[in-house]
Amino acid sequence: MSQLIEALNIFLKYGDPTYPTHCEHDVLTICGIKPGDVSDEDKAKLDELGFFVGKEYPDFFISFRFGSA
């Protein structure tokens, strides 16, 4: 839980969208945060925490770790 909260706090630095997440089978998507706006340092930390920009989702950060039950 603490790593999810840490990741969400990083995302919060880049915006506070009204509807920040979307979840489908095995994928948690962060909405309203543009990957290009996030610093390389924060991207590296988010990757450690289980969030990345996927090939199928180039405009979003996603997590399979936090999207799975």
Backbone torsions as a table, in degrees:
resi	resn	phi	psi	omega
1	MET	NA	-40.3	-176.8
2	SER	-63.7	-33.9	179.4
3	GLN	-71.5	-34.3	175.5
4	LEU	-64.7	-44.3	179.6
5	ILE	-64.4	-40.3	177.3
6	GLU	-60.3	-44.1	178.6
7	ALA	-63.7	-43.8	-179.8
8	LEU	-63.5	-35.4	177.0
9	ASN	-66.8	-34.8	174.3
10	ILE	-64.8	-47.1	179.1
11	PHE	-59.8	-35.7	-178.6
12	LEU	-61.0	-28.0	177.1
13	LYS	-63.0	-22.3	-174.3
14	TYR	-108.3	5.5	177.4
15	GLY	152.2	164.5	-179.6
16	ASP	-134.1	66.8	-175.5
17	PRO	-64.5	150.2	179.8
18	THR	-64.3	-40.6	179.4
19	TYR	-119.3	85.4	-168.3
20	PRO	-81.8	-14.1	-176.0
21	THR	-136.3	157.4	172.6
22	HIS	-142.5	135.4	-178.9
23	CYS	-129.7	128.3	171.9
24	GLU	-125.5	-177.6	-177.0
25	HIS	-48.5	111.0	174.4
26	ASP	67.4	8.5	-178.9
27	VAL	-133.8	120.5	170.5
28	LEU	-99.8	123.6	-178.5
29	THR	-109.9	134.2	174.3
30	ILE	-94.0	121.2	-176.0
31	CYS	-104.6	147.4	173.7
32	GLY	85.6	2.0	175.9
33	ILE	-116.4	116.5	-178.0
34	LYS	-81.2	124.0	-179.5
35	PRO	-54.8	-33.9	-180.0
36	GLY	-66.9	-19.7	179.2
37	ASP	-84.7	-15.1	-175.0
38	VAL	-87.3	133.0	-178.6
39	SER	-63.4	155.0	178.3
40	ASP	-60.9	-37.6	178.4
41	GLU	-62.1	-45.1	178.9
42	ASP	-68.8	-35.5	176.5
43	LYS	-61.4	-41.3	179.3
44	ALA	-64.0	-42.0	179.1
45	LYS	-67.2	-41.7	178.4
46	LEU	-61.8	-38.1	177.5
47	ASP	-61.2	-43.2	176.4
48	GLU	-60.2	-32.1	-177.3
49	LEU	-88.2	-2.7	174.9
50	GLY	103.6	12.3	178.6
51	PHE	-116.0	138.0	-179.9
52	PHE	-153.4	166.5	174.5
53	VAL	-93.6	116.5	-176.6
54	GLY	-90.0	159.0	178.6
55	LYS	-61.3	-37.7	-179.9
56	GLU	-78.6	-15.2	-176.3
57	TYR	-131.0	65.1	-172.5
58	PRO	-68.4	-15.2	-177.8
59	ASP	-102.8	7.3	-174.7
60	PHE	-140.2	151.9	166.1
61	PHE	-86.6	138.3	178.5
62	ILE	-131.0	162.6	175.3
63	SER	-142.1	127.0	170.4
64	PHE	-85.2	-28.8	-179.9
65	ARG	-61.7	-48.3	-177.1
66	PHE	-92.7	-3.2	178.0
67	GLY	-94.8	-7.5	-178.2
68	SER	-96.4	149.8	178.3
69	ALA	-95.0	NA	NA
